Amino acid sequence: MITFACLVGGMWSSAMAEEGSGTRITILHTCDFHGRHLPFEVAPGDATSQTGTPRQPANTFRRAGRIGGFAALAGAVERFRQKRGSEHILLLHAGDTFSDDLLGNLTRGEAIIRMMNATGYDFAALGNHDFDYGFDQTRRLHEVADFPLRAANVIDEETQSSLFGEPFRLFERGGVIVGVLALGYHNTHETTAPKNVKGLSFTSGIEAARQYVPQLRKQADIVVVVSHQGTAVDKRLAREVAGIDLIVGGHSHDRLEPALEVESTTIVQVMSDTVALGEVRIDVQDGKVVAIEDELHMLWEDQFHDETMAGLIAEIRRPYRETLETVVGEAATAIAREYKQESPFDTLVADLLRQRTNAEVALLPGVGYGVTLRKGEVTREQLYALLPHPVKLATLELSGQQIHETLEQSATNLRAADPSQRVGGLIQTAGMTWTVDFTRPEGERVRDIRVAGAPLDSNRRYRVATHSGMLQGIHRYDQLSKGMDVQVKDEKVIDILEEHFRKSSPVSPPDSPQVTVIDAM
C-alpha cells in the first residue's frame, strides 16, 4: 500500500482550499538544461537541436539576440515570485539537467545543481542524461541538491524501490495541496554506457503512474506529473491514466505553445538549453481544478537578468575559465546540430573520423543536445557542448547487410509504432549516401545505399569508423557490437575534433548531403 505523508512548504493535516473560496497556483517549469548555463546567440530560423521534420513542433527562434542562461532564468523566476507571491508558486524541472557540457564535466554535474539550489527549485525528475557520470555521482548530486531528484520508474535493484525514496511530494501552496510525481526515461539504459546505470532498472513510466496517481489523487487538490518521457509518450500517459491535471514534460525538447489538451490533462514543455520558462496558472475552487492557463516565456537576455546569479556563475566558472574559454579555431559558417535529419556538425565529425582511419564509411549516433556553432571564433566550451562524452575513436568491419540493418534500426528508432520504443535520433553517416522513406513499412524504409558511389554489397565487408559508445549498442545498434576486427584507439573523439579546428580553421561542414529523407507529412 502506498502512503503519502510528506509535505513541503507548510504544516497541514487534511488541508484543502477554504470552502467556497478560489485560489490560483502558479507552476513554473523548465526541462533539458543539458548543462547550459550561459546565454548564446540566435537568429530567426535558428533552433535548439531537435528540429527539421514536419512532425516536430516549431522550435525556431523568432528574432535575433542572446537567449538563455541561469542569470536570465533566475531573473524571470524572481519576477514571477514577486508578481504572484512565492507562497503560490512551485518551480519544477523535467530532467536532463547537469551533463552534456564542459563545465558539467569539470565539476561532475555540481555546477548546475548549485545554480538550481540558488534559483530555489522545489522538485525535479531524473532524465536519461542525469546518469552520464554514473549512478554513484547521481547519488552524490542528489545529496547536494536542496530539492528532490526522483523518478518512480527508475528502480534501485538493491532495494527494489524507486531511486532515492518516494518519487512524489505533496506541497501546500495557498491552502491548496499539490501532489507532484516524477517519471524518468524508460529507455535510459539504451542511451548511455552500461557502467553508468549498473544497479538500476528502468521501467514503464505509464505503469508507475497507474500505481501512484490514484493514491495521490486522494490526497491532493492538483495532481502534477513531471515527466522525462517525451511528448508522444506523455500523450499516451494522459489517455491511459486518469486523474492527472498537468504533465510537465521533457526529453523531446518540444515547444508546446499553446499547451496540449489530451482527455482532461494539460501537457506542457518548454524546449531546452535554458531558453524558456513555462508558466501554468491553475485555479482551484472547493478543492477542484476549475481552470488552467499556460504561457511560455522566452528568456531573452535583454528582458531578464539576476545579478546575484550572474555572480554565482562567475564564481563557479573562475577556476576553469582558461580551459572553458580557450579559442580553438574558427567556423567559416554556422555549423548546426540537427537530430531527426542529417546533422551538419555530426557529418563533419563522421567524415573526420573516416578520413583519419582510412575507413570507407563512418557511423555516429543522432543526439538531441547542443547548440549550433556560430560563424567566427569557436571555444573549447562550445565544442564540448556538442561532443561532451569521453568516447574514443574505434574501427571495425561490418558486412553490407549489417550496415543496412543498422540504418533500418535508426528509422525504426525514430518512428516505432509504439512511442515508448522510440530512442535516439537519425544515425549520422559519412562516406555513403542513402534514402530513408518513412512512407514505407517498418523494416523496409532504407534504400539506395551507396558507398563511394557504388551500390552497397550485402555480402562484402566494409571498414567502418565509429566511437566506443556505438560499440556498446546504444540506441539499439546491436550490429556494431557484432562487428569483426574491432579496434578501439587511445584517442578521444573530442580531442581529434579540437585538433582539426586548431589546424584547419576556418572549418566548414561537408557540403554534399548524405541522406535523403522522405516523409508522409
C-alpha positions in Angstrom: 0.0 0.0 0.0 1.2 3.5 -0.8 1.0 6.1 1.8 1.5 9.9 1.4 2.8 11.6 4.5 5.2 14.2 3.2 4.5 17.9 2.8 6.9 20.6 1.8 6.2 24.3 2.4 3.9 24.3 5.4 2.1 22.3 8.1 -1.2 20.6 7.4 -3.4 17.7 8.4 -6.0 17.3 5.7 -5.7 20.8 4.3 -7.8 21.9 1.3 -8.6 25.2 -0.2 -11.0 27.0 2.1 -14.6 26.0 1.4 -16.2 28.3 -1.2 -13.0 30.2 -1.9 -10.9 30.2 -5.0 -7.1 30.1 -5.2 -4.7 30.5 -8.1 -1.5 28.3 -8.0 1.4 29.0 -10.5 3.6 26.2 -11.7 6.9 27.4 -13.2 8.7 24.8 -15.2 11.8 24.0 -17.2 13.4 21.0 -18.8 16.5 19.7 -20.5 19.2 22.1 -19.5 21.9 19.8 -20.7 24.4 21.8 -18.6 23.6 25.0 -20.5 24.1 28.0 -18.1 25.2 30.9 -20.2 23.2 32.8 -22.9 24.0 32.2 -26.6 23.4 34.0 -29.9 20.5 33.0 -32.1 18.9 34.4 -35.3 15.4 34.0 -36.8 15.0 30.4 -38.0 17.7 29.0 -35.6 16.5 26.4 -33.2 17.7 24.2 -30.5 18.9 20.8 -31.7 15.7 18.8 -32.3 14.4 20.3 -35.5 13.8 19.7 -39.1 10.9 17.3 -39.6 7.3 18.1 -40.4 6.2 16.2 -37.2 8.4 18.3 -34.9 6.7 21.4 -33.3 8.0 24.7 -34.4 11.0 25.3 -32.2 12.6 28.1 -34.1 13.5 31.5 -32.6 11.5 34.4 -33.9 14.1 37.2 -33.5 17.9 37.7 -33.2 19.6 38.1 -29.8 21.2 36.4 -26.9 18.9 34.0 -25.1 19.0 31.6 -22.1 21.4 31.1 -19.2 20.8 30.9 -15.5 21.0 34.6 -14.9 18.0 35.2 -17.2 16.2 32.2 -15.8 16.7 33.3 -12.1 15.6 36.8 -13.0 12.4 35.5 -14.6 11.6 33.2 -11.7 12.1 36.1 -9.2 9.9 38.4 -11.2 7.1 35.8 -11.0 7.6 35.2 -7.3 7.2 39.0 -6.7 4.2 39.2 -9.1 2.3 36.1 -8.0 3.6 35.6 -4.4 6.1 32.9 -3.6 3.6 31.2 -1.4 1.5 30.4 -4.5 4.4 29.2 -6.8 6.1 25.9 -7.4 9.3 25.6 -9.6 9.7 22.2 -11.3 12.2 20.7 -13.7 11.7 17.8 -16.0 15.2 16.3 -16.3 18.4 16.1 -18.3 20.0 18.6 -16.0 23.7 18.8 -15.4 25.8 17.0 -18.0 26.5 17.5 -21.8 28.7 20.5 -21.0 32.3 21.1 -20.3 31.7 22.9 -17.0 29.4 20.0 -16.1 32.3 17.5 -16.9 34.8 19.5 -14.9 32.5 19.7 -11.8 30.9 16.3 -12.3 27.5 18.0 -12.6 27.7 20.0 -9.4 27.8 23.4 -11.1 24.2 23.2 -12.3 22.9 21.8 -9.1 24.4 24.8 -7.2 22.7 27.2 -9.7 19.4 25.3 -9.2 19.7 25.5 -5.5 20.2 29.3 -5.7 17.2 29.6 -8.0 15.0 27.8 -5.5 13.8 24.7 -7.3 11.2 22.6 -5.5 11.3 19.3 -7.4 12.9 17.6 -10.4 12.6 14.4 -12.4 15.7 12.4 -13.3 16.4 12.3 -17.1 18.5 9.8 -19.0 21.5 12.1 -19.2 21.4 12.6 -15.4 23.3 9.3 -15.2 26.1 10.3 -17.5 28.6 10.5 -14.6 27.5 7.1 -13.2 25.0 6.1 -10.6 27.3 6.9 -7.6 27.7 10.5 -8.8 24.0 10.9 -9.4 23.5 9.8 -5.8 26.1 12.4 -4.6 24.4 15.2 -6.6 21.0 14.2 -5.1 22.6 14.8 -1.7 24.0 18.2 -2.9 20.6 19.3 -4.2 18.2 21.3 -1.9 15.3 19.7 -3.8 14.3 16.1 -4.5 15.6 14.4 -7.6 13.2 11.5 -8.3 11.8 9.0 -10.8 9.1 6.5 -10.0 10.1 4.1 -12.8 13.9 4.2 -12.0 14.4 1.2 -9.7 17.3 0.7 -7.3 17.9 -3.1 -7.8 19.4 -3.4 -4.3 16.3 -2.0 -2.5 13.8 -2.8 -5.3 12.2 0.6 -4.8 12.2 3.9 -6.6 15.6 5.6 -6.6 16.3 7.9 -3.7 13.0 7.3 -1.9 9.3 8.1 -2.6 9.0 9.5 -6.1 6.4 12.2 -5.2 6.0 15.2 -2.9 2.9 16.9 -1.5 3.3 20.7 -1.4 1.0 23.2 0.2 0.6 26.5 -1.7 -2.0 29.0 -0.6 -4.0 26.3 1.3 -4.1 24.1 -1.8 -2.3 20.7 -1.8 -0.3 20.0 -5.0 0.8 16.4 -5.5 3.9 16.1 -7.8 5.1 12.7 -9.2 8.3 12.2 -11.1 8.8 9.8 -14.1 12.1 9.2 -15.7 13.0 7.9 -19.2 12.2 4.2 -19.6 15.0 3.7 -22.3 17.8 5.3 -20.3 19.8 2.1 -20.4 19.9 2.3 -24.2 21.3 5.9 -24.2 24.3 5.6 -22.0 27.2 3.3 -21.2 26.1 0.2 -19.2 28.5 1.0 -16.4 26.7 4.3 -15.8 23.5 2.6 -14.8 24.7 -0.6 -13.2 22.4 -1.5 -10.4 19.4 0.3 -11.8 16.4 -0.8 -13.8 14.3 1.4 -16.0 10.6 0.5 -16.3 7.4 1.9 -17.8 6.5 5.4 -16.5 2.9 4.8 -17.5 2.7 1.7 -15.3 4.3 3.6 -12.4 1.7 6.3 -12.9 -1.0 3.8 -12.7 0.3 2.8 -9.3 0.8 6.2 -7.8 -1.7 8.6 -9.4 -4.9 7.1 -7.9 -3.4 7.3 -4.4 -2.0 10.8 -5.0 -5.4 11.9 -6.3 -7.0 11.1 -2.9 -4.5 13.4 -1.1 -4.1 16.3 -3.4 -6.3 19.1 -5.0 -3.9 19.3 -8.0 -2.0 16.3 -9.4 1.1 17.1 -11.5 3.4 14.6 -13.2 6.9 15.8 -14.0 7.8 13.5 -16.9 11.1 12.9 -18.8 9.4 10.6 -21.4 8.8 12.9 -24.4 5.6 14.3 -25.7 4.5 11.2 -27.7 4.6 9.1 -24.5 3.1 11.9 -22.4 0.1 12.0 -24.7 -0.4 8.2 -24.2 0.0 8.7 -20.4 -2.8 11.3 -20.4 -5.0 8.9 -22.4 -4.3 5.8 -20.3 -4.1 7.2 -16.7 -7.0 9.2 -15.4 -6.6 11.8 -12.7 -3.6 13.8 -13.9 -4.3 17.6 -14.1 -1.0 18.6 -15.6 2.0 16.9 -17.2 5.2 18.9 -17.1 7.2 17.3 -19.9 10.8 17.0 -21.0 13.1 14.8 -23.2 11.8 15.7 -26.6 12.6 19.5 -26.3 9.2 20.5 -27.7 7.9 24.0 -27.8 4.3 23.3 -26.8 2.7 26.7 -27.3 -0.1 26.6 -26.5 -0.3 23.6 -24.3 -1.7 20.3 -25.5 -5.1 19.1 -24.1 -5.4 15.3 -24.0 -8.5 13.9 -22.4 -8.7 16.0 -19.2 -5.0 16.5 -18.9 -2.9 19.6 -19.9 0.6 18.8 -21.3 3.3 21.5 -21.3 7.0 21.6 -22.4 9.5 24.4 -23.0 12.2 23.4 -25.4 15.7 23.0 -23.9 19.0 24.7 -23.0 17.5 27.3 -20.6 15.9 29.2 -23.4 12.4 29.3 -21.9 10.4 29.3 -18.7 6.9 27.8 -18.7 4.1 29.3 -16.6 0.9 27.4 -15.8 -1.8 29.1 -13.8 -4.2 26.7 -12.1 -7.4 28.0 -10.4 -8.8 25.8 -7.6 -12.2 26.2 -6.0 -13.7 23.9 -3.3 -10.8 21.5 -3.8 -11.3 21.1 -7.5 -9.4 22.5 -10.5 -11.7 24.8 -12.4 -9.3 26.4 -14.9 -5.8 26.0 -16.3 -3.9 28.7 -18.3 -0.5 28.3 -19.7 2.2 30.7 -21.1 5.7 30.2 -22.4 8.3 32.9 -21.7 11.4 33.1 -23.9 14.4 34.1 -21.8 16.0 36.8 -23.8 19.0 38.3 -22.0 17.7 41.9 -22.7 14.5 41.1 -20.8 15.5 39.0 -17.8 18.6 39.2 -15.6 19.6 38.4 -12.0 22.9 39.9 -10.8 23.3 37.6 -7.8 23.0 34.6 -10.1 25.5 36.2 -12.5 27.9 36.5 -9.7 27.5 32.9 -8.6 28.1 31.7 -12.2 31.3 33.7 -12.4 32.4 32.2 -9.1 31.8 28.7 -10.2 33.5 29.2 -13.6 36.5 31.1 -12.2 38.8 28.0 -11.6 38.1 26.7 -15.0 37.9 29.8 -17.2 41.1 29.3 -19.1 40.0 25.7 -20.1 36.5 26.8 -20.9 37.2 29.9 -22.9 40.3 29.0 -24.9 39.6 29.7 -28.6 40.4 26.5 -30.5 39.6 27.7 -34.0 37.1 29.3 -36.3 33.9 28.3 -38.0 33.6 29.5 -41.6 29.9 29.4 -41.4 27.2 28.3 -38.9 27.6 24.6 -38.2 24.3 23.2 -37.0 23.4 20.2 -34.8 20.2 18.5 -36.0 18.5 15.5 -34.6 15.9 13.9 -36.8 17.6 14.6 -40.1 21.2 14.9 -41.3 23.3 17.0 -38.9 26.0 19.2 -40.5 28.1 19.1 -37.3 27.9 15.3 -36.9 28.5 14.7 -40.6 31.7 16.8 -40.2 32.8 14.7 -37.2 31.9 11.4 -39.0 33.9 12.4 -42.1 36.9 13.4 -40.0 36.9 10.0 -38.3 36.5 8.2 -41.6 39.5 10.1 -43.1 41.7 9.6 -40.0 41.3 5.8 -40.1 41.1 5.3 -43.9 37.7 3.8 -43.3 35.1 3.5 -46.1 32.2 4.7 -44.1 31.5 6.2 -40.6 28.6 5.8 -38.3 27.7 8.1 -35.4 24.6 8.4 -33.2 21.9 11.1 -33.7 21.8 13.1 -30.4 19.5 15.8 -29.4 21.5 18.3 -27.3 23.9 21.1 -28.1 23.8 24.5 -29.7 24.8 25.4 -33.3 28.3 26.8 -33.7 28.1 30.4 -34.9 30.3 31.7 -37.7 33.5 33.0 -36.1 35.7 32.1 -33.2 34.9 28.7 -31.5 35.9 28.0 -27.9 36.6 24.6 -26.3 33.4 25.0 -24.3 31.3 25.4 -27.4 32.8 22.2 -29.0 32.2 20.2 -25.8 28.5 21.2 -25.7 28.2 19.3 -29.0 30.5 16.4 -28.2 30.7 16.2 -24.4 31.3 12.5 -23.7 34.8 10.9 -23.4 34.2 8.4 -26.2 37.2 7.0 -28.1 37.8 6.5 -31.8 37.0 3.0 -33.0 37.1 0.9 -36.2 35.6 -2.4 -37.1 34.4 -4.4 -40.1 30.7 -4.7 -40.9 29.0 -6.5 -43.8 26.8 -4.6 -46.2 23.9 -6.4 -44.7 24.8 -5.3 -41.1 25.2 -1.6 -42.3 21.7 -1.8 -44.0 20.2 -3.3 -40.8 21.8 -0.5 -38.7 20.3 2.2 -40.9 16.9 0.4 -40.7 17.2 0.3 -36.9 17.7 4.1 -36.9 14.5 4.6 -38.9 12.6 2.3 -36.5 14.0 4.2 -33.5 12.6 7.4 -34.9 9.1 6.1 -36.0 8.3 3.0 -34.0 4.6 2.5 -33.9 4.7 2.3 -30.1 6.1 5.7 -29.0 7.7 4.1 -25.9 10.0 2.2 -28.2 11.5 5.4 -29.9 15.0 6.2 -28.9 17.8 8.4 -30.3 17.8 10.5 -33.5 18.7 9.7 -37.1 22.0 7.9 -37.4 24.7 10.2 -38.8 27.0 8.9 -41.6 29.9 9.7 -43.8 31.3 8.1 -47.0 27.9 6.9 -48.1 24.6 8.2 -49.4 21.2 6.6 -48.7 17.5 7.3 -48.6 15.1 6.8 -45.7 11.4 6.7 -46.8 9.0 7.0 -43.8 6.0 6.3 -46.1 7.1 2.6 -46.3 6.5 -0.1 -43.7 8.9 -0.6 -40.8 12.0 -2.6 -41.8 11.6 -1.5 -45.5 12.4 2.1 -45.2 16.0 2.4 -46.3 17.1 2.1 -49.9 19.5 3.4 -52.5 22.6 2.9 -50.2 25.8 3.7 -52.0 29.4 3.7 -50.7 31.9 5.8 -52.7 29.2 5.9 -55.4 28.8 2.2 -55.7 25.7 0.2 -54.5 26.1 -1.3 -51.1 27.1 -5.0 -51.4 25.3 -7.0 -48.7 27.9 -9.7 -48.7 31.0 -7.6 -48.7 32.8 -6.4 -45.6 33.4 -2.7 -45.1 35.8 -0.9 -42.9 33.8 1.4 -40.6 34.8 4.2 -38.3 32.8 5.0 -35.2 33.3 5.6 -31.5 33.4 3.4 -28.4 29.8 4.4 -27.3 28.4 3.0 -30.5 30.2 -0.3 -29.9 28.2 -0.8 -26.7 25.0 -0.9 -28.7 23.5 2.4 -27.7 20.2 3.3 -29.5 19.8 -0.5 -30.2 22.6 -0.5 -32.8 23.3 -4.1 -31.9 25.0 -4.9 -35.2 28.0 -2.7 -34.2 28.6 -5.0 -31.2 28.8 -7.9 -33.7 31.5 -6.4 -35.9 34.8 -8.1 -36.8 38.3 -6.8 -36.3 37.2 -4.3 -33.6 39.9 -1.8 -32.6 39.4 1.0 -30.0 42.1 3.7 -30.3 43.6 5.6 -27.4 42.2 8.8 -28.9 39.1 10.7 -27.7 36.9 11.9 -30.5 36.6 15.4 -28.9 40.5 15.7 -29.0 40.5 14.8 -32.7 37.9 17.4 -33.4 39.7 20.1 -31.4 42.9 19.3 -33.3 41.1 19.7 -36.6 39.8 23.1 -35.6 43.3 24.2 -34.5 44.9 23.1 -37.7 42.3 23.6 -40.3 40.3 26.7 -39.4 38.2 28.2 -40.7 36.1 24.9 -40.6 33.1 24.3 -42.8 30.8 21.2 -42.7 30.7 18.9 -45.7 28.7 20.4 -48.5 27.4 17.1 -50.1 24.2 15.7 -48.4 24.5 12.1 -47.2 20.8 11.3 -46.6 17.5 11.9 -48.4 14.5 11.8 -46.1 11.1 11.1 -47.5 8.2 11.8 -45.1 4.5 11.2 -45.3 3.7 14.7 -44.0 
